[in-house]
Amino acid sequence: MTKAEIISRISFKTGLEKIDVKLALDSMMSEIKSTLKSGENVYFRGFGSFNIKYRAEKTGRNISKNTTIIIPAHKVPVFKPSKKFIDIIKKNN
């Protein structure tokens, strides 16, 4: 599902204009990004949390050149679904 499809579905279900839904969705994603950038986590009860995870420096291989490279330590954003969310997905199988 694409962002445009999500906007269309929310617009249909709520009766709001698509442009208003798009603005709200873009604002939410922007806030999540800026909050994570500042080092804080974002929690949505019953849905999940967005966190920053630290990855330590490690050695990697460039197979095409047959060389060893050092991958520097870095931070990556991660999403961890809530137990309730996981249970909903498991029940659909």
PDB file of N, CA, C and O in Angstrom:
ATOM      1  N   MET A   1       0.853  -1.170   0.000  1.00  0.00           N
ATOM      2  CA  MET A   1       0.000   0.000   0.000  1.00  0.00           C
ATOM      3  C   MET A   1       0.897   1.230   0.000  1.00  0.00           C
ATOM      4  O   MET A   1       1.897   1.281   0.715  1.00  0.00           O
ATOM      5  N   THR A   2       0.535   2.208  -0.798  1.00  0.00           N
ATOM      6  CA  THR A   2       1.324   3.434  -0.888  1.00  0.00           C
ATOM      7  C   THR A   2       0.744   4.515   0.016  1.00  0.00           C
ATOM      8  O   THR A   2      -0.366   4.395   0.532  1.00  0.00           O
ATOM      9  N   LYS A   3       1.522   5.566   0.189  1.00  0.00           N
ATOM     10  CA  LYS A   3       1.074   6.700   0.991  1.00  0.00           C
ATOM     11  C   LYS A   3      -0.202   7.296   0.397  1.00  0.00           C
ATOM     12  O   LYS A   3      -1.120   7.658   1.133  1.00  0.00           O
ATOM     13  N   ALA A   4      -0.260   7.399  -0.921  1.00  0.00           N
ATOM     14  CA  ALA A   4      -1.443   7.952  -1.588  1.00  0.00           C
ATOM     15  C   ALA A   4      -2.684   7.095  -1.319  1.00  0.00           C
ATOM     16  O   ALA A   4      -3.778   7.628  -1.135  1.00  0.00           O
ATOM     17  N   GLU A   5      -2.520   5.788  -1.296  1.00  0.00           N
ATOM     18  CA  GLU A   5      -3.642   4.892  -1.006  1.00  0.00           C
ATOM     19  C   GLU A   5      -4.106   5.054   0.440  1.00  0.00           C
ATOM     20  O   GLU A   5      -5.306   5.037   0.716  1.00  0.00           O
ATOM     21  N   ILE A   6      -3.166   5.208   1.352  1.00  0.00           N
ATOM     22  CA  ILE A   6      -3.529   5.427   2.754  1.00  0.00           C
ATOM     23  C   ILE A   6      -4.302   6.726   2.890  1.00  0.00           C
ATOM     24  O   ILE A   6      -5.319   6.772   3.581  1.00  0.00           O
ATOM     25  N   ILE A   7      -3.831   7.783   2.238  1.00  0.00           N
ATOM     26  CA  ILE A   7      -4.514   9.076   2.283  1.00  0.00           C
ATOM     27  C   ILE A   7      -5.930   8.949   1.731  1.00  0.00           C
ATOM     28  O   ILE A   7      -6.868   9.495   2.311  1.00  0.00           O
ATOM     29  N   SER A   8      -6.097   8.245   0.633  1.00  0.00           N
ATOM     30  CA  SER A   8      -7.425   8.056   0.040  1.00  0.00           C
ATOM     31  C   SER A   8      -8.361   7.310   0.983  1.00  0.00           C
ATOM     32  O   SER A   8      -9.522   7.687   1.141  1.00  0.00           O
ATOM     33  N   ARG A   9      -7.854   6.252   1.606  1.00  0.00           N
ATOM     34  CA  ARG A   9      -8.698   5.471   2.531  1.00  0.00           C
ATOM     35  C   ARG A   9      -9.107   6.286   3.748  1.00  0.00           C
ATOM     36  O   ARG A   9     -10.267   6.252   4.159  1.00  0.00           O
ATOM     37  N   ILE A  10      -8.154   7.025   4.332  1.00  0.00           N
ATOM     38  CA  ILE A  10      -8.482   7.847   5.496  1.00  0.00           C
ATOM     39  C   ILE A  10      -9.476   8.927   5.109  1.00  0.00           C
ATOM     40  O   ILE A  10     -10.412   9.211   5.856  1.00  0.00           O
ATOM     41  N   SER A  11      -9.278   9.527   3.947  1.00  0.00           N
ATOM     42  CA  SER A  11     -10.186  10.564   3.467  1.00  0.00           C
ATOM     43  C   SER A  11     -11.598  10.007   3.293  1.00  0.00           C
ATOM     44  O   SER A  11     -12.575  10.654   3.670  1.00  0.00           O
ATOM     45  N   PHE A  12     -11.703   8.818   2.726  1.00  0.00           N
ATOM     46  CA  PHE A  12     -13.009   8.182   2.514  1.00  0.00           C
ATOM     47  C   PHE A  12     -13.684   7.844   3.843  1.00  0.00           C
ATOM     48  O   PHE A  12     -14.881   8.079   4.010  1.00  0.00           O
ATOM     49  N   LYS A  13     -12.922   7.296   4.780  1.00  0.00           N
ATOM     50  CA  LYS A  13     -13.492   6.865   6.054  1.00  0.00           C
ATOM     51  C   LYS A  13     -13.871   8.029   6.965  1.00  0.00           C
ATOM     52  O   LYS A  13     -14.825   7.925   7.736  1.00  0.00           O
ATOM     53  N   THR A  14     -13.134   9.135   6.883  1.00  0.00           N
ATOM     54  CA  THR A  14     -13.392  10.256   7.786  1.00  0.00           C
ATOM     55  C   THR A  14     -14.213  11.374   7.163  1.00  0.00           C
ATOM     56  O   THR A  14     -14.791  12.193   7.878  1.00  0.00           O
ATOM     57  N   GLY A  15     -14.269  11.415   5.838  1.00  0.00           N
ATOM     58  CA  GLY A  15     -14.972  12.496   5.164  1.00  0.00           C
ATOM     59  C   GLY A  15     -14.141  13.765   5.048  1.00  0.00           C
ATOM     60  O   GLY A  15     -14.648  14.798   4.609  1.00  0.00           O
ATOM     61  N   LEU A  16     -12.880  13.702   5.431  1.00  0.00           N
ATOM     62  CA  LEU A  16     -11.987  14.854   5.320  1.00  0.00           C
ATOM     63  C   LEU A  16     -11.441  14.957   3.897  1.00  0.00           C
ATOM     64  O   LEU A  16     -11.369  13.962   3.176  1.00  0.00           O
ATOM     65  N   GLU A  17     -11.063  16.157   3.509  1.00  0.00           N
ATOM     66  CA  GLU A  17     -10.454  16.361   2.203  1.00  0.00           C
ATOM     67  C   GLU A  17      -9.090  15.664   2.169  1.00  0.00           C
ATOM     68  O   GLU A  17      -8.404  15.589   3.188  1.00  0.00           O
ATOM     69  N   LYS A  18      -8.700  15.157   0.996  1.00  0.00           N
ATOM     70  CA  LYS A  18      -7.423  14.467   0.862  1.00  0.00           C
ATOM     71  C   LYS A  18      -6.252  15.381   1.210  1.00  0.00           C
ATOM     72  O   LYS A  18      -5.271  14.930   1.803  1.00  0.00           O
ATOM     73  N   ILE A  19      -6.343  16.651   0.850  1.00  0.00           N
ATOM     74  CA  ILE A  19      -5.251  17.584   1.125  1.00  0.00           C
ATOM     75  C   ILE A  19      -5.051  17.773   2.628  1.00  0.00           C
ATOM     76  O   ILE A  19      -3.922  17.930   3.092  1.00  0.00           O
ATOM     77  N   ASP A  20      -6.159  17.758   3.395  1.00  0.00           N
ATOM     78  CA  ASP A  20      -6.058  17.874   4.854  1.00  0.00           C
ATOM     79  C   ASP A  20      -5.452  16.626   5.471  1.00  0.00           C
ATOM     80  O   ASP A  20      -4.650  16.713   6.401  1.00  0.00           O
ATOM     81  N   VAL A  21      -5.834  15.460   4.954  1.00  0.00           N
ATOM     82  CA  VAL A  21      -5.285  14.197   5.447  1.00  0.00           C
ATOM     83  C   VAL A  21      -3.796  14.125   5.119  1.00  0.00           C
ATOM     84  O   VAL A  21      -2.991  13.703   5.949  1.00  0.00           O
ATOM     85  N   LYS A  22      -3.438  14.538   3.910  1.00  0.00           N
ATOM     86  CA  LYS A  22      -2.023  14.533   3.504  1.00  0.00           C
ATOM     87  C   LYS A  22      -1.205  15.448   4.402  1.00  0.00           C
ATOM     88  O   LYS A  22      -0.109  15.080   4.823  1.00  0.00           O
ATOM     89  N   LEU A  23      -1.718  16.627   4.698  1.00  0.00           N
ATOM     90  CA  LEU A  23      -1.020  17.575   5.569  1.00  0.00           C
ATOM     91  C   LEU A  23      -0.816  16.986   6.969  1.00  0.00           C
ATOM     92  O   LEU A  23       0.262  17.111   7.550  1.00  0.00           O
ATOM     93  N   ALA A  24      -1.858  16.343   7.504  1.00  0.00           N
ATOM     94  CA  ALA A  24      -1.766  15.732   8.833  1.00  0.00           C
ATOM     95  C   ALA A  24      -0.756  14.580   8.833  1.00  0.00           C
ATOM     96  O   ALA A  24       0.047  14.455   9.758  1.00  0.00           O
ATOM     97  N   LEU A  25      -0.799  13.749   7.806  1.00  0.00           N
ATOM     98  CA  LEU A  25       0.107  12.604   7.726  1.00  0.00           C
ATOM     99  C   LEU A  25       1.556  13.068   7.558  1.00  0.00           C
ATOM    100  O   LEU A  25       2.457  12.536   8.207  1.00  0.00           O
ATOM    101  N   ASP A  26       1.780  14.055   6.693  1.00  0.00           N
ATOM    102  CA  ASP A  26       3.125  14.595   6.503  1.00  0.00           C
ATOM    103  C   ASP A  26       3.648  15.234   7.793  1.00  0.00           C
ATOM    104  O   ASP A  26       4.823  15.090   8.130  1.00  0.00           O
ATOM    105  N   SER A  27       2.777  15.932   8.503  1.00  0.00           N
ATOM    106  CA  SER A  27       3.178  16.557   9.766  1.00  0.00           C
ATOM    107  C   SER A  27       3.550  15.500  10.802  1.00  0.00           C
ATOM    108  O   SER A  27       4.522  15.665  11.539  1.00  0.00           O
ATOM    109  N   MET A  28       2.779  14.421  10.859  1.00  0.00           N
ATOM    110  CA  MET A  28       3.064  13.347  11.806  1.00  0.00           C
ATOM    111  C   MET A  28       4.417  12.714  11.500  1.00  0.00           C
ATOM    112  O   MET A  28       5.221  12.501  12.408  1.00  0.00           O
ATOM    113  N   MET A  29       4.674  12.413  10.233  1.00  0.00           N
ATOM    114  CA  MET A  29       5.952  11.795   9.867  1.00  0.00           C
ATOM    115  C   MET A  29       7.114  12.743  10.133  1.00  0.00           C
ATOM    116  O   MET A  29       8.184  12.307  10.557  1.00  0.00           O
ATOM    117  N   SER A  30       6.917  14.009   9.892  1.00  0.00           N
ATOM    118  CA  SER A  30       7.957  15.004  10.152  1.00  0.00           C
ATOM    119  C   SER A  30       8.278  15.084  11.645  1.00  0.00           C
ATOM    120  O   SER A  30       9.445  15.159  12.029  1.00  0.00           O
ATOM    121  N   GLU A  31       7.248  15.067  12.477  1.00  0.00           N
ATOM    122  CA  GLU A  31       7.448  15.101  13.929  1.00  0.00           C
ATOM    123  C   GLU A  31       8.166  13.855  14.429  1.00  0.00           C
ATOM    124  O   GLU A  31       9.028  13.946  15.303  1.00  0.00           O
ATOM    125  N   ILE A  32       7.821  12.694  13.883  1.00  0.00           N
ATOM    126  CA  ILE A  32       8.490  11.455  14.279  1.00  0.00           C
ATOM    127  C   ILE A  32       9.965  11.543  13.929  1.00  0.00           C
ATOM    128  O   ILE A  32      10.820  11.196  14.744  1.00  0.00           O
ATOM    129  N   LYS A  33      10.274  12.009  12.708  1.00  0.00           N
ATOM    130  CA  LYS A  33      11.672  12.132  12.285  1.00  0.00           C
ATOM    131  C   LYS A  33      12.450  13.105  13.170  1.00  0.00           C
ATOM    132  O   LYS A  33      13.562  12.801  13.601  1.00  0.00           O
ATOM    133  N   SER A  34      11.871  14.266  13.439  1.00  0.00           N
ATOM    134  CA  SER A  34      12.594  15.263  14.240  1.00  0.00           C
ATOM    135  C   SER A  34      12.757  14.806  15.689  1.00  0.00           C
ATOM    136  O   SER A  34      13.770  15.106  16.320  1.00  0.00           O
ATOM    137  N   THR A  35      11.774  14.090  16.218  1.00  0.00           N
ATOM    138  CA  THR A  35      11.878  13.568  17.581  1.00  0.00           C
ATOM    139  C   THR A  35      12.977  12.517  17.670  1.00  0.00           C
ATOM    140  O   THR A  35      13.765  12.525  18.615  1.00  0.00           O
ATOM    141  N   LEU A  36      13.035  11.611  16.691  1.00  0.00           N
ATOM    142  CA  LEU A  36      14.091  10.601  16.679  1.00  0.00           C
ATOM    143  C   LEU A  36      15.459  11.256  16.487  1.00  0.00           C
ATOM    144  O   LEU A  36      16.444  10.837  17.095  1.00  0.00           O
ATOM    145  N   LYS A  37      15.514  12.279  15.643  1.00  0.00           N
ATOM    146  CA  LYS A  37      16.780  12.975  15.403  1.00  0.00           C
ATOM    147  C   LYS A  37      17.305  13.616  16.681  1.00  0.00           C
ATOM    148  O   LYS A  37      18.516  13.689  16.890  1.00  0.00           O
ATOM    149  N   SER A  38      16.397  14.080  17.535  1.00  0.00           N
ATOM    150  CA  SER A  38      16.813  14.691  18.793  1.00  0.00           C
ATOM    151  C   SER A  38      17.165  13.654  19.862  1.00  0.00           C
ATOM    152  O   SER A  38      17.577  14.015  20.964  1.00  0.00           O
ATOM    153  N   GLY A  39      17.005  12.375  19.541  1.00  0.00           N
ATOM    154  CA  GLY A  39      17.406  11.315  20.465  1.00  0.00           C
ATOM    155  C   GLY A  39      16.289  10.747  21.319  1.00  0.00           C
ATOM    156  O   GLY A  39      16.538   9.893  22.170  1.00  0.00           O
ATOM    157  N   GLU A  40      15.065  11.201  21.110  1.00  0.00           N
ATOM    158  CA  GLU A  40      13.929  10.697  21.883  1.00  0.00           C
ATOM    159  C   GLU A  40      13.215   9.587  21.111  1.00  0.00           C
ATOM    160  O   GLU A  40      13.311   9.512  19.886  1.00  0.00           O
ATOM    161  N   ASN A  41      12.507   8.736  21.831  1.00  0.00           N
ATOM    162  CA  ASN A  41      11.703   7.681  21.228  1.00  0.00           C
ATOM    163  C   ASN A  41      10.264   8.158  21.072  1.00  0.00           C
ATOM    164  O   ASN A  41       9.829   9.076  21.766  1.00  0.00           O
ATOM    165  N   VAL A  42       9.531   7.531  20.160  1.00  0.00           N
ATOM    166  CA  VAL A  42       8.125   7.857  19.927  1.00  0.00           C
ATOM    167  C   VAL A  42       7.304   6.602  20.204  1.00  0.00           C
ATOM    168  O   VAL A  42       7.586   5.539  19.651  1.00  0.00           O
ATOM    169  N   TYR A  43       6.282   6.724  21.065  1.00  0.00           N
ATOM    170  CA  TYR A  43       5.466   5.583  21.461  1.00  0.00           C
ATOM    171  C   TYR A  43       4.008   5.792  21.049  1.00  0.00           C
ATOM    172  O   TYR A  43       3.438   6.857  21.285  1.00  0.00           O
ATOM    173  N   PHE A  44       3.410   4.769  20.432  1.00  0.00           N
ATOM    174  CA  PHE A  44       1.987   4.751  20.132  1.00  0.00           C
ATOM    175  C   PHE A  44       1.413   3.513  20.822  1.00  0.00           C
ATOM    176  O   PHE A  44       1.634   2.385  20.381  1.00  0.00           O
ATOM    177  N   ARG A  45       0.674   3.739  21.910  1.00  0.00           N
ATOM    178  CA  ARG A  45       0.115   2.606  22.668  1.00  0.00           C
ATOM    179  C   ARG A  45      -0.761   1.747  21.769  1.00  0.00           C
ATOM    180  O   ARG A  45      -1.594   2.260  21.022  1.00  0.00           O
ATOM    181  N   GLY A  46      -0.564   0.428  21.847  1.00  0.00           N
ATOM    182  CA  GLY A  46      -1.345  -0.515  21.057  1.00  0.00           C
ATOM    183  C   GLY A  46      -0.863  -0.648  19.628  1.00  0.00           C
ATOM    184  O   GLY A  46      -1.380  -1.483  18.886  1.00  0.00           O
ATOM    185  N   PHE A  47       0.121   0.157  19.216  1.00  0.00           N
ATOM    186  CA  PHE A  47       0.635   0.091  17.845  1.00  0.00           C
ATOM    187  C   PHE A  47       2.114  -0.279  17.842  1.00  0.00           C
ATOM    188  O   PHE A  47       2.503  -1.284  17.246  1.00  0.00           O
ATOM    189  N   GLY A  48       2.944   0.533  18.508  1.00  0.00           N
ATOM    190  CA  GLY A  48       4.366   0.238  18.552  1.00  0.00           C
ATOM    191  C   GLY A  48       5.178   1.469  18.894  1.00  0.00           C
ATOM    192  O   GLY A  48       4.635   2.510  19.262  1.00  0.00           O
ATOM    193  N   SER A  49       6.484   1.335  18.767  1.00  0.00           N
ATOM    194  CA  SER A  49       7.361   2.458  19.091  1.00  0.00           C
ATOM    195  C   SER A  49       8.450   2.601  18.037  1.00  0.00           C
ATOM    196  O   SER A  49       8.918   1.623  17.454  1.00  0.00           O
ATOM    197  N   PHE A  50       8.835   3.852  17.813  1.00  0.00           N
ATOM    198  CA  PHE A  50       9.948   4.177  16.939  1.00  0.00           C
ATOM    199  C   PHE A  50      11.119   4.525  17.837  1.00  0.00           C
ATOM    200  O   PHE A  50      11.002   5.384  18.711  1.00  0.00           O
ATOM    201  N   ASN A  51      12.255   3.860  17.626  1.00  0.00           N
ATOM    202  CA  ASN A  51      13.421   4.037  18.474  1.00  0.00           C
ATOM    203  C   ASN A  51      14.663   4.246  17.614  1.00  0.00           C
ATOM    204  O   ASN A  51      14.651   3.993  16.409  1.00  0.00           O
ATOM    205  N   ILE A  52      15.725   4.709  18.248  1.00  0.00           N
ATOM    206  CA  ILE A  52      17.025   4.803  17.605  1.00  0.00           C
ATOM    207  C   ILE A  52      17.891   3.693  18.175  1.00  0.00           C
ATOM    208  O   ILE A  52      18.002   3.548  19.392  1.00  0.00           O
ATOM    209  N   LYS A  53      18.502   2.914  17.302  1.00  0.00           N
ATOM    210  CA  LYS A  53      19.355   1.817  17.733  1.00  0.00           C
ATOM    211  C   LYS A  53      20.795   2.109  17.309  1.00  0.00           C
ATOM    212  O   LYS A  53      21.043   2.555  16.189  1.00  0.00           O
ATOM    213  N   TYR A  54      21.733   1.855  18.209  1.00  0.00           N
ATOM    214  CA  TYR A  54      23.144   2.080  17.947  1.00  0.00           C
ATOM    215  C   TYR A  54      23.757   0.816  17.358  1.00  0.00           C
ATOM    216  O   TYR A  54      23.611  -0.272  17.915  1.00  0.00           O
ATOM    217  N   ARG A  55      24.435   0.963  16.241  1.00  0.00           N
ATOM    218  CA  ARG A  55      25.140  -0.162  15.629  1.00  0.00           C
ATOM    219  C   ARG A  55      26.643   0.077  15.795  1.00  0.00           C
ATOM    220  O   ARG A  55      27.158   1.112  15.372  1.00  0.00           O
ATOM    221  N   ALA A  56      27.321  -0.849  16.390  1.00  0.00           N
ATOM    222  CA  ALA A  56      28.753  -0.732  16.645  1.00  0.00           C
ATOM    223  C   ALA A  56      29.542  -0.860  15.343  1.00  0.00           C
ATOM    224  O   ALA A  56      29.039  -1.373  14.343  1.00  0.00           O
ATOM    225  N   GLU A  57      30.771  -0.389  15.374  1.00  0.00           N
ATOM    226  CA  GLU A  57      31.656  -0.532  14.228  1.00  0.00           C
ATOM    227  C   GLU A  57      31.878  -2.007  13.949  1.00  0.00           C
ATOM    228  O   GLU A  57      31.977  -2.813  14.874  1.00  0.00           O
ATOM    229  N   LYS A  58      31.956  -2.359  12.665  1.00  0.00           N
ATOM    230  CA  LYS A  58      32.188  -3.758  12.333  1.00  0.00           C
ATOM    231  C   LYS A  58      32.977  -3.863  11.031  1.00  0.00           C
ATOM    232  O   LYS A  58      33.108  -2.894  10.284  1.00  0.00           O
ATOM    233  N   THR A  59      33.485  -5.035  10.784  1.00  0.00           N
ATOM    234  CA  THR A  59      34.240  -5.305   9.574  1.00  0.00           C
ATOM    235  C   THR A  59      33.310  -5.952   8.556  1.00  0.00           C
ATOM    236  O   THR A  59      32.562  -6.876   8.876  1.00  0.00           O
ATOM    237  N   GLY A  60      33.368  -5.450   7.323  1.00  0.00           N
ATOM    238  CA  GLY A  60      32.559  -6.012   6.253  1.00  0.00           C
ATOM    239  C   GLY A  60      33.447  -6.423   5.095  1.00  0.00           C
ATOM    240  O   GLY A  60      34.653  -6.180   5.106  1.00  0.00           O
ATOM    241  N   ARG A  61      32.844  -7.046   4.096  1.00  0.00           N
ATOM    242  CA  ARG A  61      33.616  -7.495   2.935  1.00  0.00           C
ATOM    243  C   ARG A  61      32.971  -6.959   1.667  1.00  0.00           C
ATOM    244  O   ARG A  61      31.751  -7.004   1.506  1.00  0.00           O
ATOM    245  N   ASN A  62      33.804  -6.453   0.776  1.00  0.00           N
ATOM    246  CA  ASN A  62      33.374  -6.093  -0.560  1.00  0.00           C
ATOM    247  C   ASN A  62      33.733  -7.284  -1.440  1.00  0.00           C
ATOM    248  O   ASN A  62      34.887  -7.444  -1.837  1.00  0.00           O
ATOM    249  N   ILE A  63      32.750  -8.111  -1.740  1.00  0.00           N
ATOM    250  CA  ILE A  63      32.995  -9.372  -2.430  1.00  0.00           C
ATOM    251  C   ILE A  63      33.508  -9.145  -3.849  1.00  0.00           C
ATOM    252  O   ILE A  63      34.376  -9.882  -4.316  1.00  0.00           O
ATOM    253  N   SER A  64      32.976  -8.123  -4.544  1.00  0.00           N
ATOM    254  CA  SER A  64      33.383  -7.907  -5.937  1.00  0.00           C
ATOM    255  C   SER A  64      34.854  -7.496  -6.048  1.00  0.00           C
ATOM    256  O   SER A  64      35.510  -7.835  -7.032  1.00  0.00           O
ATOM    257  N   LYS A  65      35.382  -6.771  -5.057  1.00  0.00           N
ATOM    258  CA  LYS A  65      36.786  -6.348  -5.083  1.00  0.00           C
ATOM    259  C   LYS A  65      37.663  -7.210  -4.180  1.00  0.00           C
ATOM    260  O   LYS A  65      38.882  -7.043  -4.150  1.00  0.00           O
ATOM    261  N   ASN A  66      37.045  -8.127  -3.446  1.00  0.00           N
ATOM    262  CA  ASN A  66      37.745  -9.010  -2.516  1.00  0.00           C
ATOM    263  C   ASN A  66      38.580  -8.208  -1.509  1.00  0.00           C
ATOM    264  O   ASN A  66      39.758  -8.491  -1.287  1.00  0.00           O
ATOM    265  N   THR A  67      37.938  -7.203  -0.909  1.00  0.00           N
ATOM    266  CA  THR A  67      38.608  -6.379   0.088  1.00  0.00           C
ATOM    267  C   THR A  67      37.798  -6.340   1.369  1.00  0.00           C
ATOM    268  O   THR A  67      36.594  -6.597   1.371  1.00  0.00           O
ATOM    269  N   THR A  68      38.469  -6.019   2.446  1.00  0.00           N
ATOM    270  CA  THR A  68      37.815  -5.847   3.742  1.00  0.00           C
ATOM    271  C   THR A  68      37.622  -4.360   3.975  1.00  0.00           C
ATOM    272  O   THR A  68      38.527  -3.562   3.730  1.00  0.00           O
ATOM    273  N   ILE A  69      36.438  -3.989   4.450  1.00  0.00           N
ATOM    274  CA  ILE A  69      36.159  -2.589   4.753  1.00  0.00           C
ATOM    275  C   ILE A  69      35.658  -2.473   6.187  1.00  0.00           C
ATOM    276  O   ILE A  69      35.098  -3.416   6.744  1.00  0.00           O
ATOM    277  N   ILE A  70      35.870  -1.306   6.768  1.00  0.00           N
ATOM    278  CA  ILE A  70      35.382  -1.030   8.118  1.00  0.00           C
ATOM    279  C   ILE A  70      34.084  -0.232   7.983  1.00  0.00           C
ATOM    280  O   ILE A  70      34.060   0.833   7.366  1.00  0.00           O
ATOM    281  N   ILE A  71      33.026  -0.752   8.558  1.00  0.00           N
ATOM    282  CA  ILE A  71      31.752  -0.040   8.587  1.00  0.00           C
ATOM    283  C   ILE A  71      31.703   0.708   9.915  1.00  0.00           C
ATOM    284  O   ILE A  71      31.680   0.089  10.979  1.00  0.00           O
ATOM    285  N   PRO A  72      31.686   2.045   9.853  1.00  0.00           N
ATOM    286  CA  PRO A  72      31.750   2.819  11.101  1.00  0.00           C
ATOM    287  C   PRO A  72      30.490   2.648  11.957  1.00  0.00           C
ATOM    288  O   PRO A  72      29.433   2.259  11.461  1.00  0.00           O
ATOM    289  N   ALA A  73      30.626   2.945  13.235  1.00  0.00           N
ATOM    290  CA  ALA A  73      29.476   2.912  14.141  1.00  0.00           C
ATOM    291  C   ALA A  73      28.472   3.957  13.685  1.00  0.00           C
ATOM    292  O   ALA A  73      28.844   5.033  13.217  1.00  0.00           O
ATOM    293  N   HIS A  74      27.196   3.628  13.827  1.00  0.00           N
ATOM    294  CA  HIS A  74      26.163   4.560  13.399  1.00  0.00           C
ATOM    295  C   HIS A  74      24.850   4.244  14.109  1.00  0.00           C
ATOM    296  O   HIS A  74      24.703   3.201  14.746  1.00  0.00           O
ATOM    297  N   LYS A  75      23.913   5.158  13.986  1.00  0.00           N
ATOM    298  CA  LYS A  75      22.580   4.981  14.567  1.00  0.00           C
ATOM    299  C   LYS A  75      21.590   4.754  13.440  1.00  0.00           C
ATOM    300  O   LYS A  75      21.715   5.340  12.364  1.00  0.00           O
ATOM    301  N   VAL A  76      20.598   3.897  13.692  1.00  0.00           N
ATOM    302  CA  VAL A  76      19.560   3.627  12.706  1.00  0.00           C
ATOM    303  C   VAL A  76      18.187   3.690  13.379  1.00  0.00           C
ATOM    304  O   VAL A  76      18.047   3.297  14.537  1.00  0.00           O
ATOM    305  N   PRO A  77      17.180   4.178  12.664  1.00  0.00           N
ATOM    306  CA  PRO A  77      15.832   4.158  13.227  1.00  0.00           C
ATOM    307  C   PRO A  77      15.239   2.752  13.104  1.00  0.00           C
ATOM    308  O   PRO A  77      15.446   2.069  12.101  1.00  0.00           O
ATOM    309  N   VAL A  78      14.507   2.335  14.123  1.00  0.00           N
ATOM    310  CA  VAL A  78      13.850   1.029  14.104  1.00  0.00           C
ATOM    311  C   VAL A  78      12.412   1.181  14.584  1.00  0.00           C
ATOM    312  O   VAL A  78      12.092   2.090  15.349  1.00  0.00           O
ATOM    313  N   PHE A  79      11.553   0.281  14.124  1.00  0.00           N
ATOM    314  CA  PHE A  79      10.174   0.236  14.595  1.00  0.00           C
ATOM    315  C   PHE A  79       9.971  -1.078  15.309  1.00  0.00           C
ATOM    316  O   PHE A  79      10.322  -2.137  14.786  1.00  0.00           O
ATOM    317  N   LYS A  80       9.403  -1.016  16.511  1.00  0.00           N
ATOM    318  CA  LYS A  80       9.110  -2.223  17.272  1.00  0.00           C
ATOM    319  C   LYS A  80       7.596  -2.272  17.490  1.00  0.00           C
ATOM    320  O   LYS A  80       7.054  -1.438  18.217  1.00  0.00           O
ATOM    321  N   PRO A  81       6.904  -3.237  16.873  1.00  0.00           N
ATOM    322  CA  PRO A  81       5.456  -3.322  17.061  1.00  0.00           C
ATOM    323  C   PRO A  81       5.101  -3.740  18.483  1.00  0.00           C
ATOM    324  O   PRO A  81       5.858  -4.450  19.145  1.00  0.00           O
ATOM    325  N   SER A  82       3.926  -3.282  18.943  1.00  0.00           N
ATOM    326  CA  SER A  82       3.472  -3.651  20.283  1.00  0.00           C
ATOM    327  C   SER A  82       2.997  -5.095  20.288  1.00  0.00           C
ATOM    328  O   SER A  82       2.749  -5.684  19.236  1.00  0.00           O
ATOM    329  N   LYS A  83       2.875  -5.654  21.476  1.00  0.00           N
ATOM    330  CA  LYS A  83       2.396  -7.031  21.607  1.00  0.00           C
ATOM    331  C   LYS A  83       0.988  -7.169  21.032  1.00  0.00           C
ATOM    332  O   LYS A  83       0.666  -8.164  20.383  1.00  0.00           O
ATOM    333  N   LYS A  84       0.151  -6.156  21.278  1.00  0.00           N
ATOM    334  CA  LYS A  84      -1.217  -6.183  20.762  1.00  0.00           C
ATOM    335  C   LYS A  84      -1.214  -6.209  19.229  1.00  0.00           C
ATOM    336  O   LYS A  84      -1.988  -6.946  18.618  1.00  0.00           O
ATOM    337  N   PHE A  85      -0.350  -5.412  18.616  1.00  0.00           N
ATOM    338  CA  PHE A  85      -0.234  -5.358  17.159  1.00  0.00           C
ATOM    339  C   PHE A  85       0.239  -6.706  16.613  1.00  0.00           C
ATOM    340  O   PHE A  85      -0.302  -7.204  15.626  1.00  0.00           O
ATOM    341  N   ILE A  86       1.248  -7.293  17.257  1.00  0.00           N
ATOM    342  CA  ILE A  86       1.770  -8.595  16.838  1.00  0.00           C
ATOM    343  C   ILE A  86       0.683  -9.658  16.929  1.00  0.00           C
ATOM    344  O   ILE A  86       0.550 -10.488  16.030  1.00  0.00           O
ATOM    345  N   ASP A  87      -0.099  -9.638  18.013  1.00  0.00           N
ATOM    346  CA  ASP A  87      -1.159 -10.625  18.192  1.00  0.00           C
ATOM    347  C   ASP A  87      -2.221 -10.503  17.092  1.00  0.00           C
ATOM    348  O   ASP A  87      -2.723 -11.516  16.605  1.00  0.00           O
ATOM    349  N   ILE A  88      -2.565  -9.273  16.700  1.00  0.00           N
ATOM    350  CA  ILE A  88      -3.547  -9.067  15.627  1.00  0.00           C
ATOM    351  C   ILE A  88      -3.058  -9.677  14.325  1.00  0.00           C
ATOM    352  O   ILE A  88      -3.828 -10.327  13.618  1.00  0.00           O
ATOM    353  N   ILE A  89      -1.775  -9.473  13.996  1.00  0.00           N
ATOM    354  CA  ILE A  89      -1.216 -10.005  12.772  1.00  0.00           C
ATOM    355  C   ILE A  89      -1.139 -11.539  12.822  1.00  0.00           C
ATOM    356  O   ILE A  89      -1.406 -12.204  11.821  1.00  0.00           O
ATOM    357  N   LYS A  90      -0.778 -12.099  13.979  1.00  0.00           N
ATOM    358  CA  LYS A  90      -0.677 -13.545  14.113  1.00  0.00           C
ATOM    359  C   LYS A  90      -2.048 -14.217  13.942  1.00  0.00           C
ATOM    360  O   LYS A  90      -2.127 -15.315  13.392  1.00  0.00           O
ATOM    361  N   LYS A  91      -3.123 -13.570  14.406  1.00  0.00           N
ATOM    362  CA  LYS A  91      -4.459 -14.161  14.323  1.00  0.00           C
ATOM    363  C   LYS A  91      -4.973 -14.242  12.900  1.00  0.00           C
ATOM    364  O   LYS A  91      -5.877 -15.030  12.626  1.00  0.00           O
ATOM    365  N   ASN A  92      -4.422 -13.447  11.977  1.00  0.00           N
ATOM    366  CA  ASN A  92      -4.870 -13.465  10.582  1.00  0.00           C
ATOM    367  C   ASN A  92      -4.323 -14.633   9.797  1.00  0.00           C
ATOM    368  O   ASN A  92      -4.723 -14.834   8.650  1.00  0.00           O
ATOM    369  N   ASN A  93      -3.411 -15.423  10.378  1.00  0.00           N
ATOM    370  CA  ASN A  93      -2.813 -16.559   9.656  1.00  0.00           C
ATOM    371  C   ASN A  93      -3.626 -17.790   9.796  1.00  0.00           C
ATOM    372  O   ASN A  93      -3.265 -18.834   9.253  1.00  0.00           O
TER     373      ASN A  93
END
